[in-house]
Amino acid sequence: MTVEQARAVMTGYIAELSRVNDVPVRETGFEERVAGAWVFYWNSVEFLDTGKFEAQLVGQGPTLVMDDGTVHQGSSNERPIDVLARVQA
């Protein structure tokens, strides 16, 4: 999967998060590649635009878009390789 394809999947995931949680969220713009997945990060639009500490969301960690298109959300105490190990177990 290319980064562009993975970003398209992530865009849909982010839209659903914003809808369900009633808080607009956006990808941070930083992605990385791990074995079989692209890793993305996200936070509230307000935090990303203003940097206001109180506007940030906490608890979410790396989001992995696997090469098969599935999405796996990590928690704040997980590194991308931890999420990968968890979903491949």
C-alpha positions in Angstrom: 0.0 0.0 0.0 1.3 3.4 -0.9 1.3 6.3 1.6 -1.3 8.0 -0.5 -3.6 5.0 -0.3 -3.0 4.7 3.4 -3.8 8.4 3.9 -7.1 7.9 2.1 -8.0 5.2 4.5 -6.9 7.3 7.4 -9.0 10.2 6.1 -12.1 8.1 6.3 -11.1 6.9 9.8 -10.6 10.5 11.0 -13.9 11.6 9.5 -15.7 8.8 11.5 -13.8 9.8 14.7 -14.9 13.4 14.3 -18.5 12.3 13.7 -18.8 9.8 16.5 -17.0 11.9 19.1 -18.4 15.3 18.0 -14.8 16.7 18.2 -13.1 17.6 15.0 -9.9 15.8 14.6 -7.1 15.9 12.0 -4.0 13.9 11.1 -0.8 15.6 12.4 0.9 15.2 9.0 3.6 12.9 10.3 3.6 9.3 9.1 6.1 6.5 9.2 6.4 3.0 7.8 6.6 -0.1 9.8 6.5 -3.7 8.6 3.2 -4.1 6.7 1.7 -0.8 7.9 1.7 3.0 7.7 1.6 4.8 11.0 -0.4 8.0 11.5 -1.0 10.3 14.4 -4.0 12.6 15.1 -5.3 15.1 17.6 -8.0 17.7 17.8 -8.1 20.4 15.1 -8.1 23.1 17.8 -4.9 21.7 19.4 -3.2 21.3 16.1 -4.1 24.8 15.0 -3.5 26.7 18.3 -1.2 24.5 20.4 -3.5 25.1 23.4 -2.6 22.4 25.9 -6.2 22.1 27.2 -7.4 21.5 23.6 -5.4 18.3 23.1 -6.9 14.9 23.2 -5.1 12.3 25.3 -5.1 8.5 25.3 -4.8 7.9 21.6 -1.5 6.6 20.3 -0.3 5.6 16.9 -2.9 4.5 14.3 -1.8 1.8 12.0 -3.2 1.4 8.5 -2.2 -2.1 7.5 -1.4 -3.0 3.9 -4.7 -4.8 3.7 -6.6 -1.6 4.6 -7.5 -2.4 8.1 -7.1 0.2 10.8 -5.8 -0.5 14.3 -5.8 2.2 17.0 -3.0 2.2 19.6 -3.1 3.7 23.0 -0.8 6.4 24.4 1.4 3.9 26.1 2.0 1.9 22.9 4.7 2.4 20.2 3.9 1.5 16.6 5.8 -1.8 17.0 3.7 -2.6 20.1 0.5 -2.1 18.2 1.9 -4.2 15.3 2.8 -7.0 17.7 -0.6 -6.9 19.4 -2.6 -7.1 16.1 -0.4 -9.9 14.7 -0.6 -12.0 17.8 
